Amino acid sequence: MSTVQNIRCPNCGSPAERHRLEAHRLVRTQCGCCDYLMVTCANTGRVVEAYYAPGSLRH
């Protein structure tokens, strides 16, 4: 089972999504505005994959 939570992007502040993928024990946070992606282990919080475009921060 997976759940989707609407959040603010930690990179740019735009609306983003956090997907909790229970079957794989992962949490994926993604933003379509700045191309931010962070995948972490739901159990340990360790980063599995990360990508963001540093030039796309908005103030």
PDB file with one MODEL, atoms N, CA, C and O in Angstrom:
MODEL        1
ATOM      1  N   MET A   1       0.845  -1.179   0.000  1.00  0.00           N
ATOM      2  CA  MET A   1       0.000   0.000   0.000  1.00  0.00           C
ATOM      3  C   MET A   1       0.888   1.239   0.000  1.00  0.00           C
ATOM      4  O   MET A   1       1.973   1.234   0.582  1.00  0.00           O
ATOM      5  N   SER A   2       0.425   2.294  -0.653  1.00  0.00           N
ATOM      6  CA  SER A   2       1.148   3.556  -0.652  1.00  0.00           C
ATOM      7  C   SER A   2       0.171   4.688  -0.370  1.00  0.00           C
ATOM      8  O   SER A   2      -1.015   4.599  -0.688  1.00  0.00           O
ATOM      9  N   THR A   3       0.687   5.750   0.231  1.00  0.00           N
ATOM     10  CA  THR A   3      -0.117   6.930   0.508  1.00  0.00           C
ATOM     11  C   THR A   3       0.602   8.146  -0.064  1.00  0.00           C
ATOM     12  O   THR A   3       1.829   8.161  -0.170  1.00  0.00           O
ATOM     13  N   VAL A   4      -0.168   9.160  -0.429  1.00  0.00           N
ATOM     14  CA  VAL A   4       0.377  10.386  -0.988  1.00  0.00           C
ATOM     15  C   VAL A   4      -0.041  11.542  -0.083  1.00  0.00           C
ATOM     16  O   VAL A   4      -1.205  11.668   0.299  1.00  0.00           O
ATOM     17  N   GLN A   5       0.939  12.379   0.248  1.00  0.00           N
ATOM     18  CA  GLN A   5       0.694  13.540   1.094  1.00  0.00           C
ATOM     19  C   GLN A   5       1.119  14.788   0.319  1.00  0.00           C
ATOM     20  O   GLN A   5       2.213  14.822  -0.245  1.00  0.00           O
ATOM     21  N   ASN A   6       0.271  15.803   0.288  1.00  0.00           N
ATOM     22  CA  ASN A   6       0.616  17.075  -0.341  1.00  0.00           C
ATOM     23  C   ASN A   6       1.390  17.909   0.661  1.00  0.00           C
ATOM     24  O   ASN A   6       0.928  18.141   1.778  1.00  0.00           O
ATOM     25  N   ILE A   7       2.583  18.364   0.253  1.00  0.00           N
ATOM     26  CA  ILE A   7       3.469  19.136   1.126  1.00  0.00           C
ATOM     27  C   ILE A   7       4.032  20.312   0.345  1.00  0.00           C
ATOM     28  O   ILE A   7       3.718  20.488  -0.832  1.00  0.00           O
ATOM     29  N   ARG A   8       4.852  21.104   0.988  1.00  0.00           N
ATOM     30  CA  ARG A   8       5.623  22.149   0.326  1.00  0.00           C
ATOM     31  C   ARG A   8       7.016  21.595   0.069  1.00  0.00           C
ATOM     32  O   ARG A   8       7.583  20.907   0.917  1.00  0.00           O
ATOM     33  N   CYS A   9       7.558  21.891  -1.085  1.00  0.00           N
ATOM     34  CA  CYS A   9       8.888  21.429  -1.455  1.00  0.00           C
ATOM     35  C   CYS A   9       9.926  22.016  -0.499  1.00  0.00           C
ATOM     36  O   CYS A   9       9.933  23.226  -0.272  1.00  0.00           O
ATOM     37  N   PRO A  10      10.803  21.183   0.065  1.00  0.00           N
ATOM     38  CA  PRO A  10      11.841  21.708   0.937  1.00  0.00           C
ATOM     39  C   PRO A  10      12.911  22.492   0.184  1.00  0.00           C
ATOM     40  O   PRO A  10      13.717  23.183   0.807  1.00  0.00           O
ATOM     41  N   ASN A  11      12.931  22.398  -1.136  1.00  0.00           N
ATOM     42  CA  ASN A  11      13.917  23.099  -1.949  1.00  0.00           C
ATOM     43  C   ASN A  11      13.416  24.473  -2.398  1.00  0.00           C
ATOM     44  O   ASN A  11      14.128  25.467  -2.260  1.00  0.00           O
ATOM     45  N   CYS A  12      12.193  24.533  -2.934  1.00  0.00           N
ATOM     46  CA  CYS A  12      11.713  25.791  -3.509  1.00  0.00           C
ATOM     47  C   CYS A  12      10.422  26.322  -2.886  1.00  0.00           C
ATOM     48  O   CYS A  12      10.052  27.470  -3.132  1.00  0.00           O
ATOM     49  N   GLY A  13       9.738  25.514  -2.091  1.00  0.00           N
ATOM     50  CA  GLY A  13       8.511  25.965  -1.441  1.00  0.00           C
ATOM     51  C   GLY A  13       7.237  25.775  -2.244  1.00  0.00           C
ATOM     52  O   GLY A  13       6.153  26.088  -1.753  1.00  0.00           O
ATOM     53  N   SER A  14       7.340  25.275  -3.452  1.00  0.00           N
ATOM     54  CA  SER A  14       6.164  25.023  -4.288  1.00  0.00           C
ATOM     55  C   SER A  14       5.415  23.787  -3.782  1.00  0.00           C
ATOM     56  O   SER A  14       5.972  22.998  -3.019  1.00  0.00           O
ATOM     57  N   PRO A  15       4.173  23.614  -4.197  1.00  0.00           N
ATOM     58  CA  PRO A  15       3.458  22.387  -3.841  1.00  0.00           C
ATOM     59  C   PRO A  15       4.214  21.163  -4.366  1.00  0.00           C
ATOM     60  O   PRO A  15       4.680  21.154  -5.506  1.00  0.00           O
ATOM     61  N   ALA A  16       4.328  20.141  -3.532  1.00  0.00           N
ATOM     62  CA  ALA A  16       5.045  18.912  -3.879  1.00  0.00           C
ATOM     63  C   ALA A  16       4.285  17.730  -3.290  1.00  0.00           C
ATOM     64  O   ALA A  16       3.260  17.909  -2.632  1.00  0.00           O
ATOM     65  N   GLU A  17       4.787  16.531  -3.528  1.00  0.00           N
ATOM     66  CA  GLU A  17       4.142  15.311  -3.030  1.00  0.00           C
ATOM     67  C   GLU A  17       5.140  14.451  -2.273  1.00  0.00           C
ATOM     68  O   GLU A  17       6.314  14.365  -2.636  1.00  0.00           O
ATOM     69  N   ARG A  18       4.650  13.815  -1.213  1.00  0.00           N
ATOM     70  CA  ARG A  18       5.441  12.822  -0.490  1.00  0.00           C
ATOM     71  C   ARG A  18       4.682  11.497  -0.588  1.00  0.00           C
ATOM     72  O   ARG A  18       3.542  11.378  -0.140  1.00  0.00           O
ATOM     73  N   HIS A  19       5.347  10.508  -1.184  1.00  0.00           N
ATOM     74  CA  HIS A  19       4.761   9.188  -1.367  1.00  0.00           C
ATOM     75  C   HIS A  19       5.385   8.230  -0.356  1.00  0.00           C
ATOM     76  O   HIS A  19       6.607   8.090  -0.301  1.00  0.00           O
ATOM     77  N   ARG A  20       4.560   7.584   0.430  1.00  0.00           N
ATOM     78  CA  ARG A  20       5.037   6.562   1.359  1.00  0.00           C
ATOM     79  C   ARG A  20       4.747   5.207   0.728  1.00  0.00           C
ATOM     80  O   ARG A  20       3.592   4.793   0.631  1.00  0.00           O
ATOM     81  N   LEU A  21       5.798   4.522   0.303  1.00  0.00           N
ATOM     82  CA  LEU A  21       5.684   3.247  -0.395  1.00  0.00           C
ATOM     83  C   LEU A  21       5.943   2.128   0.605  1.00  0.00           C
ATOM     84  O   LEU A  21       7.075   1.671   0.764  1.00  0.00           O
ATOM     85  N   GLU A  22       4.885   1.696   1.273  1.00  0.00           N
ATOM     86  CA  GLU A  22       4.994   0.735   2.368  1.00  0.00           C
ATOM     87  C   GLU A  22       5.596  -0.595   1.925  1.00  0.00           C
ATOM     88  O   GLU A  22       6.374  -1.195   2.667  1.00  0.00           O
ATOM     89  N   ALA A  23       5.253  -1.061   0.738  1.00  0.00           N
ATOM     90  CA  ALA A  23       5.741  -2.365   0.267  1.00  0.00           C
ATOM     91  C   ALA A  23       7.267  -2.383   0.130  1.00  0.00           C
ATOM     92  O   ALA A  23       7.900  -3.422   0.315  1.00  0.00           O
ATOM     93  N   HIS A  24       7.847  -1.231  -0.193  1.00  0.00           N
ATOM     94  CA  HIS A  24       9.295  -1.140  -0.388  1.00  0.00           C
ATOM     95  C   HIS A  24       9.989  -0.444   0.781  1.00  0.00           C
ATOM     96  O   HIS A  24      11.212  -0.308   0.803  1.00  0.00           O
ATOM     97  N   ARG A  25       9.180  -0.004   1.757  1.00  0.00           N
ATOM     98  CA  ARG A  25       9.694   0.720   2.929  1.00  0.00           C
ATOM     99  C   ARG A  25      10.486   1.960   2.527  1.00  0.00           C
ATOM    100  O   ARG A  25      11.575   2.212   3.040  1.00  0.00           O
ATOM    101  N   LEU A  26       9.915   2.733   1.593  1.00  0.00           N
ATOM    102  CA  LEU A  26      10.558   3.941   1.097  1.00  0.00           C
ATOM    103  C   LEU A  26       9.629   5.143   1.227  1.00  0.00           C
ATOM    104  O   LEU A  26       8.407   4.997   1.243  1.00  0.00           O
ATOM    105  N   VAL A  27      10.215   6.319   1.320  1.00  0.00           N
ATOM    106  CA  VAL A  27       9.480   7.578   1.269  1.00  0.00           C
ATOM    107  C   VAL A  27      10.094   8.397   0.148  1.00  0.00           C
ATOM    108  O   VAL A  27      11.295   8.664   0.153  1.00  0.00           O
ATOM    109  N   ARG A  28       9.262   8.802  -0.823  1.00  0.00           N
ATOM    110  CA  ARG A  28       9.742   9.565  -1.975  1.00  0.00           C
ATOM    111  C   ARG A  28       9.087  10.948  -1.962  1.00  0.00           C
ATOM    112  O   ARG A  28       7.863  11.065  -2.016  1.00  0.00           O
ATOM    113  N   THR A  29       9.915  11.990  -1.888  1.00  0.00           N
ATOM    114  CA  THR A  29       9.442  13.366  -1.935  1.00  0.00           C
ATOM    115  C   THR A  29       9.853  13.938  -3.284  1.00  0.00           C
ATOM    116  O   THR A  29      11.019  13.858  -3.670  1.00  0.00           O
ATOM    117  N   GLN A  30       8.881  14.520  -4.007  1.00  0.00           N
ATOM    118  CA  GLN A  30       9.179  15.022  -5.346  1.00  0.00           C
ATOM    119  C   GLN A  30       8.438  16.310  -5.617  1.00  0.00           C
ATOM    120  O   GLN A  30       7.317  16.523  -5.155  1.00  0.00           O
ATOM    121  N   CYS A  31       9.114  17.182  -6.398  1.00  0.00           N
ATOM    122  CA  CYS A  31       8.541  18.459  -6.802  1.00  0.00           C
ATOM    123  C   CYS A  31       8.700  18.604  -8.312  1.00  0.00           C
ATOM    124  O   CYS A  31       9.811  18.505  -8.832  1.00  0.00           O
ATOM    125  N   GLY A  32       7.617  18.833  -9.003  1.00  0.00           N
ATOM    126  CA  GLY A  32       7.661  19.015 -10.448  1.00  0.00           C
ATOM    127  C   GLY A  32       8.128  20.398 -10.854  1.00  0.00           C
ATOM    128  O   GLY A  32       8.534  20.599 -11.999  1.00  0.00           O
ATOM    129  N   CYS A  33       8.080  21.350  -9.945  1.00  0.00           N
ATOM    130  CA  CYS A  33       8.463  22.720 -10.273  1.00  0.00           C
ATOM    131  C   CYS A  33       9.984  22.862 -10.375  1.00  0.00           C
ATOM    132  O   CYS A  33      10.486  23.459 -11.327  1.00  0.00           O
ATOM    133  N   CYS A  34      10.716  22.320  -9.406  1.00  0.00           N
ATOM    134  CA  CYS A  34      12.178  22.496  -9.399  1.00  0.00           C
ATOM    135  C   CYS A  34      12.925  21.183  -9.629  1.00  0.00           C
ATOM    136  O   CYS A  34      14.153  21.147  -9.549  1.00  0.00           O
ATOM    137  N   ASP A  35      12.196  20.112  -9.913  1.00  0.00           N
ATOM    138  CA  ASP A  35      12.796  18.811 -10.207  1.00  0.00           C
ATOM    139  C   ASP A  35      13.501  18.195  -8.995  1.00  0.00           C
ATOM    140  O   ASP A  35      14.446  17.422  -9.155  1.00  0.00           O
ATOM    141  N   TYR A  36      13.047  18.535  -7.785  1.00  0.00           N
ATOM    142  CA  TYR A  36      13.595  17.980  -6.544  1.00  0.00           C
ATOM    143  C   TYR A  36      13.120  16.537  -6.373  1.00  0.00           C
ATOM    144  O   TYR A  36      11.958  16.225  -6.632  1.00  0.00           O
ATOM    145  N   LEU A  37      14.016  15.670  -5.942  1.00  0.00           N
ATOM    146  CA  LEU A  37      13.665  14.281  -5.638  1.00  0.00           C
ATOM    147  C   LEU A  37      14.504  13.813  -4.461  1.00  0.00           C
ATOM    148  O   LEU A  37      15.724  13.981  -4.457  1.00  0.00           O
ATOM    149  N   MET A  38      13.853  13.225  -3.459  1.00  0.00           N
ATOM    150  CA  MET A  38      14.554  12.648  -2.322  1.00  0.00           C
ATOM    151  C   MET A  38      13.847  11.346  -1.969  1.00  0.00           C
ATOM    152  O   MET A  38      12.653  11.339  -1.669  1.00  0.00           O
ATOM    153  N   VAL A  39      14.588  10.251  -2.006  1.00  0.00           N
ATOM    154  CA  VAL A  39      14.052   8.946  -1.628  1.00  0.00           C
ATOM    155  C   VAL A  39      14.813   8.497  -0.390  1.00  0.00           C
ATOM    156  O   VAL A  39      16.041   8.417  -0.398  1.00  0.00           O
ATOM    157  N   THR A  40      14.069   8.204   0.676  1.00  0.00           N
ATOM    158  CA  THR A  40      14.685   7.771   1.921  1.00  0.00           C
ATOM    159  C   THR A  40      14.091   6.448   2.378  1.00  0.00           C
ATOM    160  O   THR A  40      12.979   6.087   1.992  1.00  0.00           O
ATOM    161  N   CYS A  41      14.841   5.734   3.202  1.00  0.00           N
ATOM    162  CA  CYS A  41      14.351   4.510   3.825  1.00  0.00           C
ATOM    163  C   CYS A  41      13.365   4.904   4.915  1.00  0.00           C
ATOM    164  O   CYS A  41      13.678   5.746   5.757  1.00  0.00           O
ATOM    165  N   ALA A  42      12.181   4.307   4.909  1.00  0.00           N
ATOM    166  CA  ALA A  42      11.161   4.640   5.895  1.00  0.00           C
ATOM    167  C   ALA A  42      11.568   4.184   7.296  1.00  0.00           C
ATOM    168  O   ALA A  42      11.122   4.767   8.284  1.00  0.00           O
ATOM    169  N   ASN A  43      12.396   3.164   7.396  1.00  0.00           N
ATOM    170  CA  ASN A  43      12.801   2.650   8.698  1.00  0.00           C
ATOM    171  C   ASN A  43      13.942   3.441   9.314  1.00  0.00           C
ATOM    172  O   ASN A  43      13.892   3.773  10.498  1.00  0.00           O
ATOM    173  N   THR A  44      14.959   3.744   8.541  1.00  0.00           N
ATOM    174  CA  THR A  44      16.171   4.364   9.082  1.00  0.00           C
ATOM    175  C   THR A  44      16.292   5.847   8.763  1.00  0.00           C
ATOM    176  O   THR A  44      17.024   6.562   9.448  1.00  0.00           O
ATOM    177  N   GLY A  45      15.592   6.325   7.737  1.00  0.00           N
ATOM    178  CA  GLY A  45      15.713   7.710   7.315  1.00  0.00           C
ATOM    179  C   GLY A  45      16.924   7.975   6.433  1.00  0.00           C
ATOM    180  O   GLY A  45      17.165   9.116   6.037  1.00  0.00           O
ATOM    181  N   ARG A  46      17.677   6.947   6.126  1.00  0.00           N
ATOM    182  CA  ARG A  46      18.852   7.115   5.265  1.00  0.00           C
ATOM    183  C   ARG A  46      18.437   7.429   3.830  1.00  0.00           C
ATOM    184  O   ARG A  46      17.436   6.921   3.325  1.00  0.00           O
ATOM    185  N   VAL A  47      19.236   8.281   3.190  1.00  0.00           N
ATOM    186  CA  VAL A  47      18.953   8.682   1.813  1.00  0.00           C
ATOM    187  C   VAL A  47      19.334   7.555   0.864  1.00  0.00           C
ATOM    188  O   VAL A  47      20.457   7.053   0.899  1.00  0.00           O
ATOM    189  N   VAL A  48      18.397   7.169   0.025  1.00  0.00           N
ATOM    190  CA  VAL A  48      18.620   6.138  -0.986  1.00  0.00           C
ATOM    191  C   VAL A  48      18.990   6.797  -2.310  1.00  0.00           C
ATOM    192  O   VAL A  48      19.884   6.333  -3.018  1.00  0.00           O
ATOM    193  N   GLU A  49      18.290   7.889  -2.637  1.00  0.00           N
ATOM    194  CA  GLU A  49      18.534   8.616  -3.891  1.00  0.00           C
ATOM    195  C   GLU A  49      18.141  10.068  -3.676  1.00  0.00           C
ATOM    196  O   GLU A  49      17.165  10.352  -2.983  1.00  0.00           O
ATOM    197  N   ALA A  50      18.890  10.983  -4.261  1.00  0.00           N
ATOM    198  CA  ALA A  50      18.558  12.404  -4.134  1.00  0.00           C
ATOM    199  C   ALA A  50      18.977  13.140  -5.389  1.00  0.00           C
ATOM    200  O   ALA A  50      20.004  12.838  -5.997  1.00  0.00           O
ATOM    201  N   TYR A  51      18.158  14.117  -5.767  1.00  0.00           N
ATOM    202  CA  TYR A  51      18.469  14.966  -6.906  1.00  0.00           C
ATOM    203  C   TYR A  51      17.730  16.281  -6.737  1.00  0.00           C
ATOM    204  O   TYR A  51      16.547  16.291  -6.398  1.00  0.00           O
ATOM    205  N   TYR A  52      18.401  17.359  -6.965  1.00  0.00           N
ATOM    206  CA  TYR A  52      17.750  18.660  -7.063  1.00  0.00           C
ATOM    207  C   TYR A  52      18.617  19.584  -7.896  1.00  0.00           C
ATOM    208  O   TYR A  52      19.832  19.412  -8.000  1.00  0.00           O
ATOM    209  N   ALA A  53      17.973  20.542  -8.470  1.00  0.00           N
ATOM    210  CA  ALA A  53      18.674  21.523  -9.300  1.00  0.00           C
ATOM    211  C   ALA A  53      18.934  22.754  -8.443  1.00  0.00           C
ATOM    212  O   ALA A  53      18.014  23.540  -8.219  1.00  0.00           O
ATOM    213  N   PRO A  54      20.161  22.948  -7.955  1.00  0.00           N
ATOM    214  CA  PRO A  54      20.433  24.028  -7.021  1.00  0.00           C
ATOM    215  C   PRO A  54      20.133  25.426  -7.564  1.00  0.00           C
ATOM    216  O   PRO A  54      19.862  26.332  -6.776  1.00  0.00           O
ATOM    217  N   GLY A  55      20.172  25.625  -8.842  1.00  0.00           N
ATOM    218  CA  GLY A  55      19.884  26.933  -9.417  1.00  0.00           C
ATOM    219  C   GLY A  55      18.413  27.281  -9.448  1.00  0.00           C
ATOM    220  O   GLY A  55      18.056  28.392  -9.840  1.00  0.00           O
ATOM    221  N   SER A  56      17.549  26.364  -9.047  1.00  0.00           N
ATOM    222  CA  SER A  56      16.118  26.621  -9.162  1.00  0.00           C
ATOM    223  C   SER A  56      15.467  27.018  -7.837  1.00  0.00           C
ATOM    224  O   SER A  56      14.241  27.005  -7.730  1.00  0.00           O
ATOM    225  N   LEU A  57      16.249  27.365  -6.844  1.00  0.00           N
ATOM    226  CA  LEU A  57      15.685  27.854  -5.581  1.00  0.00           C
ATOM    227  C   LEU A  57      14.994  29.191  -5.805  1.00  0.00           C
ATOM    228  O   LEU A  57      15.545  30.084  -6.448  1.00  0.00           O
ATOM    229  N   ARG A  58      13.796  29.323  -5.276  1.00  0.00           N
ATOM    230  CA  ARG A  58      13.071  30.584  -5.387  1.00  0.00           C
ATOM    231  C   ARG A  58      13.024  31.237  -4.013  1.00  0.00           C
ATOM    232  O   ARG A  58      12.938  30.546  -2.998  1.00  0.00           O
ATOM    233  N   HIS A  59      13.080  32.562  -3.976  1.00  0.00           N
ATOM    234  CA  HIS A  59      13.003  33.296  -2.717  1.00  0.00           C
ATOM    235  C   HIS A  59      11.828  34.221  -2.743  1.00  0.00           C
ATOM    236  O   HIS A  59      11.583  34.935  -1.770  1.00  0.00           O
TER     237      HIS A  59
ENDMDL
END
